[in-house]
């Protein structure tokens, strides 16, 4: 892939990511203020529970389809018909299991149970999702355009109809409807441009892909355990209000780390296409991905720690007093999660799903044990810290299992980012009490961006001089 194509795809995904951040900045404060911590805690719990069952609805199918379609475009008809057909069956079974859980094991209040069931409606639209076709073909503008429409549709429903806490059920319904809209638009485009056929249920073909998908799916389940189980456990050990504080703070942190799925969409097909084939091309993409990952993670984590209190006050309001401390602890995940994902992607694209599974299983086990010990005593703060600890374990194991693969050196990107971040932190410490938080965020971003660009220029010039000297 040419650099111009990568830049174009990056621009498309950045635009979508900007909208994904802009819409929550409008919708998220409205929702958390209207619902209040207790009801918002119920919504967060329902979303976390449904998320586990969503993995059962699609155990690794999307990751497998992206990887295989990127490697060989001729597999596209088979993947669309058979993999999507299998997803339909798994989605139906997962929704039935979710209904059984809701009936017998969920908390007894009717609102929580209704929210869990409504959250499961997204399984149907998700099972037909074929965004992976356009990811594998690096058609990011198509994804971005449909994503924009979906975000606007979702935001419109929320802002038009959610006026009081009793209307919380509209939120998961709006999410399912927006997903259905995006899926329908992608199907229209895929049928017109690639002639894809409707999915079919052919159990005889499942052995060709299901074993690999199940390994990836189980790995995703383990990953979600160390990422989301703390929300579920908080519900059973602490109050709804504390769950609401944690979920709201976690939502802000998720917005801050949303660059991670953007990088995944951009580089995962490239890693898959070049894995074990073009060594030089693979090295180039790995280097770019590492610079982007480190260059975004370090300043966001540092800036989030400095501006945690005014930022949470602005977005969440007075009802969520205390969320600033949680948000500050959650910033640790901005540093650990990207590295775990970066080295995990190397294992997946090189067909080492079982080793990746071992890593996330270790992270999940550590997270559950730490949460059982610490959440009853320390509550949401413990949940924030244990997630970061689990991510560290996963990152270290992923790095160990990929030690025989070529990896770009971390020191260079880290040194550039840390130096620029220190300058940004000094500037934010000076102005944070004098500027509105939004202006402070923009100021910090400009300061970091300028310092980072200067560092890249100096680094490149030093490298050029070294090459001339050696020549």
N, C-alpha and C positions, 0 to 999 in steps of 0.2 A: 504494500500500500504506500502511495506517495505521501510525502509530508503534507502537501496541500489538502489531500483527502482527510488526513487525521485532524488537521487544523479545522477544516470545515465541520467534521463530525463533532469535534470538541466544542465548537461554537454553538452548534445545535443543542448539544446536551447542556451546555452552560446556560443557554437561554431557557431551556426547560427547567433547569435547576433553580434559576432565578425566580421563575414563576412559582415553582414548588415552594420556595421560601416566601415569596410575596403573598401568596394566597393564605398560608398559615398565619402570616403577620396580620392579616385581616380577619380570618375566620377563627383562629385559635384563641385570641384574646376574648372575642365575643362568646365563644363556647364556654371557656373556663369561668368567665364571670357570670354568665347566665345560669350555668349548672351548679356552681359552687363546688368546694372540695369533695364533699361526700358523694354527690351524684356523679361527679366526674371520676371519682375513684371507682364507682361501679362500672362506668363505661370503659375505663382502662382495664379493669379486671376482665370484663367480657371480651375485649379485644385480645388480651393476652391468651386467654383460654382458647378462643377461636383460632388464634395463630398456631397453636400446637396441632389442632385438628386440620388446619389448612396444609400443614406439612404432610399429614397422612393423605390428604387429597391430591397432592402432587409431590411424591417422594423423589426428588432429583430429576424429574422429567425435563424441566426447562434447562437446567445446566447441561444435561446430556445432549439435548437437542441443539443448543448453541454450539457446543463443542463439535458435534458430528457434522452439522451443517456448515460450519466454518472450514472443517477439514475437507469435506467433499460435498459440493453443491448438488451433485447428482442424487444424493440421499434425500433431498427435500421432499419429494412426493411420499416416500415411505414414512418419513418422520411425521408429516402432517396427518396422514391417514391413521397410522397405527399408534403413534405415541399420544396424539391428542385423543384418540378413541379410548386408550387405556386410562388417560386422565379423567375422562368422563365417568368411567366406572369407579375409579378410586374416589372421585369427588362425591358421588352418590353414597358410597359406603361410609365416607368420612362424615358426611352430614347426618347420616343415621346414627353413627356413634356419638356425635355431638348432641343429638336429641336425647339419647339414652343418658349421657352424662348430665345434661340439664335436668332431666326428670328425677334422677336418683342421687346425684352427688353434688350438684351446684348448691350454693347458699339459697336459703328458703325464700328470700324476698322476691316478689313477682317482677320487679323492675330489672334486677340482675338477670333473671332467667330469660326474660323477653329479649334483653340486649344480647345475650349469648346466642340465642336462636337467630336473631336478625343478622348478627355478625357472620353467621354461617351461610347466609344467602350468597355471599361473595364467592363461595366455592364453585357454584355453577358457572358464573361468568369467567372465573379464573381458569377453570378446566379447559375452556375454549380459547384461551389467550394464545396468540401466535406472534407476539411481539418478537420472540426469539428469531423468527425468520429474518426480520430486518436488522436485528443485532448481528446475526451471522454474516449478513451481506453488507454490514457497515452502512445501513440506510438510516442514519440517526435523525435526519431531518423529518422523515416519515414518522418516527417515534415521537419526536418533539412536537410536531403539529397535532397529532392525536392526543398527546398528553396535555397540551394546552387546552384543547376543547374539553377534555375530561375534568381538568382542574376548575375551569370556569363553570361547568355544569354542576359540579359538587359544591363549589362555593355559593353558587346561586341558590341551590336548594337550602343550604344551611342558613344563609342570611335571610332568606324569604320566610322560612317556616319555623325556625327554632327561636322561640321568644321566651320560654320559661323552662324550668327544670323538668316538668312533666313531659316535655316534647323531646326528651333525649333520644327516644327510639327512632327519630327521623335521621339521626346521624349515621348509624350503621346501614340504614336503608339507602341513604344517599350515596354512601361508599359503594354499595353493590350496584346501584344504578349507573354510577359514573364508570365503573369497571365494565359493565355490560356495553355502555356506549363506546368506549375505547376498543373493546374486543370486536364489536360489529364493524366499526370503521376500518380496523386492520384487516378483517376478513374480506371486506369489499376490495380493498387495495390489493391484497395478496391474490385473490381470484382473478382480478383484471390483469395484473402484471406477471404473475407466475403460474397462473392456471391451476392453483391448488384445488384439490378435491375435498369433499366433505369427509370428516373422520369416520372410521368404521371400527367396529369392535371385532377384532380377530384375535382371540386368545392364543391361537397357534403361533402368532408372531411374537408374543410377549417374551418368551425365553431369550430372544435375540437382544433385548435391551433392558428387560426388567431387573436382572441381577445387578447390573451396574447402577441403574437408577435407584434401586433400593439401598445400596451402599451410600450413594450420595444423599438420598433422602434421610436415612438414619443419621448421617453426619449433620445434616441441616437441623434435624430434631435435637441432637445433642448441642448444636450451636445455639439454638433457641432456648434450650434449658438454661445455659449459663448466661443468656442474654435477657430472658423474660420470666424465668421461674420466680425471681424475687418479687415481681408484682403479684403473682398468684399467692406466694407464701405470706406476703404482707397482709393480704385480704383475710387470711385465716388466723394470723397472729396479732394484728393491729387493727386500728379503727379505719372506717371508710375515709375519714378526713385525711389521715396520714397517707393512705393509699393514693388519694387524690393529689396531695402535695408531691408525692414521688412521681406519679404518672405525668403530672404537668411539667415537672422539672425534667423528666426523661424525654418528654416531647420536645422541649427546647433543645436539649442535647442532641436528639435525633436530627433536628433541623440543622444544627451546626455540623454534624458529621454526614450530611446528605451528599457531600462530594464523593463519598466512598462508592455508592452505587453508580454514580456517574462515571467514575474511573473504571469500575467493573464493566459497565456496558461498552466503554470505549476500547479497553485493552484485552478483555477476556477473549473475544474472537481473534485478536491478533496473536495472543499467546497460543491459542489452540491451533491456529493456522501454521505457525512457525515452529511449534514444539518438536524438537528432534529432527527438523528439516533444514531450515536456514539459520545457521548458528549466528551469523552476523546480524541478520534481521532480528532474530530473537534478542540478541544483546542490546540492540538499539531500542527496541520497544520496552525491554525491562528497565533500561536506564531512564527512559522518559517517564515510565510509570513510577519509579522510585522517587525521582525528583518531584513529581507532582504530588505524590502521597505525603512525603515528608514536608515538602514546602507548604502544604495546606494544613497538615495536622498540628504542627508545632505552634504556629501563631494563633490558630483558633483556640487551642487549649489554653495558651497563656492569656490571650485577650479575654476569654470567657471567665477565667479565674479573677482577673482584675475587675471586670465589669459585671460580675455575677449579681451583686445586690441591686444596682440600678436597673439592670436588664430585666431581671425577674419582676421587679416592682412595676416596670413599665408595661410588660406584656401580660402578667398574671393579675396584678392588682393587689389590694390590701388583704383580700380573703386568703391569699396564699403566703402569708408572712412565714418566713422560715425556709421557703423554697430556694432562696439565694444560697444558703449553705449547702443544700443538696446539689444544686446546679454546679457549685464549685467542685464538689467531690466527683460528680459525674464527668467533669472535664478530663479526668484521668483516662476515661475510655476513648477520648479523642486521640490519645497517644498510642494506646495499646491495640485498639480494634483495627486500624489501618494496617499495621504490621502483620497481625494475624491473618487478615484477608489477603495481603500481598503474597506472603509465603504460602498460604493455602492455595491460592490460584495456581502457583507453580506445580503443586502436587497434583491438582485436578487435571490440568492441561497435559501433564505427562502421564496420565493414567494411573496415578498412585492414590486412588480413592480410599483404599483401606488404611493407608498410613494417615491420611487426613482424618479419617474416621477415628483412629486411635487418639489423635490430638484433641479433637473436640469432645470425645468421650472423657478424657482426662479432665478437660476444662469443666465439663458438666458435673462430673463427680465432685470436684473440689468446690464448685459453686454451691451445690446442694448441701454439702456437709457444712460449709462455712455459714450458709444462710440459716440452717437449722440451729446452729450454735449461737449465732450473733443477732439474728433478726428479733427473736423474742426479747432480747435485752436492749439492743441499740436501735432497732427499728429501721427506718428508711436510710439512715446514714450507712448502716452496715450493708444494706442491699447495694448501695452505690459503690462501695469499696470492693465488695466481693466480686462484682461483675468485672471490674478492672483487673483484679488478681487473676481471675479465670482467663481473661484475654491474654495476660502475660504468659501464662502456662501454655496456651494454645500457640501463641506466636513462637515461643522457644522451641516447642516440639515440631512445629511446621518447618522452622529453620533447620532443625537437626535432621529431619527426614529428607530435606532437599539439599543437604550439604554437598552431595556429589554433583549437583547441577551448578552451572555457571550462575553467579550472582553478581550484580554490580556492587561496588563498595559503598557502604552506608556512610562512611566518614565524611565524604565530600558534600553530599546533599544535606546531611545533618549539620555540618559546620556552617554552611551558608545560611540555612534556615535559623539556626540558633543565634547567629550574629545579628541577622536582620530582626529577629524576634526581640532580642535584648534592647535594641534601639526603639522598637515599637513599644515595649513595656515601659521604658523610661518616659516616652512621650505621653502614654496613657496615664501614668501615675501623676504627671504634671497637670494634665487637663481634665481629668475625670470629674473633679468637683466643680468645674467651671463651665463645662459644655453639656448640653443634652446628650443622653446616652446614644441616640442614633447618630448624632454628629461625631461623637467620640469614636463610635465603631468605624465610621467612614474615614475619620482622621487616622485611626490605627491601621486600617487597610491600606491607605495611601502611603503612610510612612513605611510600613513593612514592604509593600510592593516596590517602592523606590529603592529601599536599601537592598532588597533581594536582587532586583535587576542590576544594580551597581555591582553587587557581589558576583553575579554571573558574568558580567563584563570583565571584571578583574580576573576572575578564574580562567576565562577563555583566553584572555591576553597572555596570562602567565603560561598556560599550556602551549600557546603558539610560540612563545619565546623559547620554551624548553625544547620544542620540536626543532626549531631553527638551530639551536645550540648543538643538539645531538647530530643534526645533519652536517 
